[in-house]
Amino acid sequence: MFSPKRRGRTVSLLIVILAYVILQAMIMSGNLSRLLISLLVPVCAYIVAALGLNLNVGFSGELNLGQAGFMSIGAFTSVILAGILNANGITGIPVLILCILAGAAMAAAVGWLISVPVLKLQGDYLAIVTLAFGQIIMSLINNLYCGIDSKGLHFAFVTNTIELAEGGKMLISGPMGATGVSTVSTFTAGFILVVLTLLIVYNLIDSRSGRAITAARDNRIAAESIGISISRTKTLAFVISSCLGGAAGALYALNYSSFVATKFDFNSSILLLVYVVLGGLGNMSGTIISTAVLVVLPEMLRFLQNYRMLIYAVVLIVIMLVSNNEFLKTKAEQLKKKLSANRKKGAAENV
């Protein structure tokens, strides 16, 4: 479990499991405020989306600014499916599971479709196109109307021309977003989804396909010369990243009775990228910690009113400076080597 190859996987899983056990104990004992309890599911959703983005940015080396768009696809797909299931008398955990699967599948399908033209680009051009994709998705959903009644689903675009039969229900109301959503997401479901995401990401990284992805990232020409398909490897990372974004969006959506499409705008994509960069490109444990801290921090500072975002920005700058300080990195490496040497020395003495 703690071999050099699997140490990162074990540390990440231990962080998640310990956090879940501690938080559940605090909830059971009543020592966790209602504010923090309300943030547990969103934190899990953002962690899943950030881990997926780290796979794309950190391991594949492609700058993707459209992760919030994939979250949006998963979120509104889950809203429509939840409406259909509720209308047929299906409620509770089965709805959550089916909606997460549907949101992930829809986001993966869209990710695969756009990967064909998008991944022919590199660098800033790829970032601009994925950013545009996210904005297009937000604009489309912002003009979408969807309702359900005894006759089935009804859709309209730009103008609401839907006339529902008696007992019908609007699921998506254009700029007003999703309304009357069945809230079935739980912290336990979020924890399970985070664990599954870590297993998917680490199994991919440790596989032959994962090694091909990192080879294509490090040296495209050398990877092509030994027969690695660059387009296939980058498409694989992009599709899995979008799939995880869709699953995160579904989990997030079913935690609120209503939300709007603008929740998944450009700023959300940038925030997800910030979580990944501050946690460390390719560092899943760092991504988990940075995401949890940076999602909770603005809410914890809300009592400062007008100054909370200023303090949040200062904290981000300090973290960035510290995480990119060569002196501190050197000291950390020296400390790590010293601890490793002491551990080996102690083991030898025991023998």
Steps between C-alpha positions, in 0.01 A plus 500: 500500500784740578734396218628796293262406215185487716585750773309786335189286458511384864555852638211641295261225610606533865440877491149450362411213737632677811320823404175308453529317834586819691224705338239228552599477865466878534157492332379219727619686810354833382838675492481606135314818410211499253705716263780244478252212468340679204841528332594130523327386179620801292856438624478136387362609161778753445764248610376251237498769230847625601645147500363451150647831389837410655502187288458719193728788600754331726551166323392564143649849493200661326360828636125442528283797602169329432463269802211705637322441168518124554373547857208694352420218257502245781293726726216570259499144363448378856219751555308373196558133586405557866175661381422197283579253779300694760203512264515120484511462877877437534664699778799496736841343443412324170425844352838632616693203359323506164535877469874495575549225242288686243675833566842337468401317179353811336803713589736227373307478172514876448868500602574234239314693228683827560837330556522418129548862385616650831799274570656588166587830670766561764584751771310829506285404201369194683428708810303756296292234324413313821414832665267579209344153532416564865340835416297346214365225725403758765323718241312204350373377838417857601248505213364147550154421636399149600191367670340164569137393529289192435579526127878493554781753461449836328781725378516860379788728413538877553124552554295292740220355288444196724144435615494230762203284584356505850755371751792580267825644625763728349850355539705770328371856466752681282684778689331388823684169467396170653208523741338252733794258492476188716788537749645152550876565516669407828846536649543123498418487128751781440767312698441182297519698175831660606646156585384356166649800320837447670498132406413581137768769472777301670420180311518695174827668599661166594378324185663471161266770366602729786867460418419577137319818609800625701738404218293702251501791744876494563617458140245484220751418226672222696162350594387497137830343391436191715144457375293680764183653357501857631139567403377181669684561827394864525141410410497235774615748765258767374198265498569361848550854629168613349330184633611579856389861451153377400478271805603792724234720341230239565601465865502879538164550325309251713613678816294814428130550434585765240805641323578695182720430199723800579624307803723312253649802324855602408581590861419145611742356243771738618437408864534130416830576326613695809423199721710279273794740470518577872473132586776417253477381142477121510470500880164347592545533877586867462196553276269348762638721779512822297147450366355433844675801654423745220132401476443535874719810558275765333201377702697501824603860429145613419468675837760750374254606228676737257849388599460125465586480129800727556628265772423202275709654220788572740491139624514375140802719425681387816432132423623546144820671615568236765427205270735639234781602735816312398662547842204339677487222243871428556453494878199270464700258283789503750258431786340216304841343427602537865182332623544221247862446609400493868225249422744269317757539780239407763390198299862382465559538877188298578627219278 
